[in-house]
C-alpha cells in the first residue's frame, strides 16, 4: 500500500517489480526517510489557512501548489550511493539549484 503514496512513477514501478530487493531489511526505508527533501520557501504558518465559513483549518492552496509540483521533491546524493539504480527514477537534490528555497528534510 505504501507504493501508492510515492510520488515518482519510476520508483513505484521499480518497487512493484523488484520489491524483494528492497524489503530484505529496513535500510531502504531508513535511507528514503533520511535523504528525501521537500522545498517549501514559506513559513510553516502558511501551510494551513483558516476558513471562517467552515470554522476549520484547511491545507492552503499555496502549499498544495508546491506539494503537487514534482520538482519540489528530490533526494539527497547519499541516497544514491546506496541505491545508484534509482538515479533514473528520482531527481537528485542539487544545492546549486535551490533557488534560495529552504529545504525541509524528513
Residue, then its C-alpha position, 0 to 999 in steps of 0.5 A: x500500500x505504501x507504493x501508492x503514496x510515492x510520488x515518482x512513477x519510476x520508483x513505484x514501478x521499480x518497487x512493484x517489480x523488484x520489491x524483494x530487493x528492497x524489503x530484505x531489511x529496513x535500510x531502504x526505508x531508513x535511507x528514503x526517510x533520511x535523504x528525501x527533501x521537500x522545498x517549501x520557501x514559506x513559513x510553516x504558518x502558511x501551510x494551513x489557512x483558516x476558513x471562517x465559513x467552515x470554522x476549520x483549518x484547511x491545507x492552503x492552496x499555496x502549499x498544495x501548489x508546491x506539494x503537487x509540483x514534482x520538482x519540489x521533491x528530490x533526494x539527497x546524493x547519499x541516497x544514491x550511493x546506496x541505491x545508484x539504480x534509482x538515479x533514473x527514477x528520482x531527481x537528485x537534490x542539487x544545492x546549486x539549484x535551490x533557488x534560495x528555497x529552504x529545504x525541509x528534510x524528513 
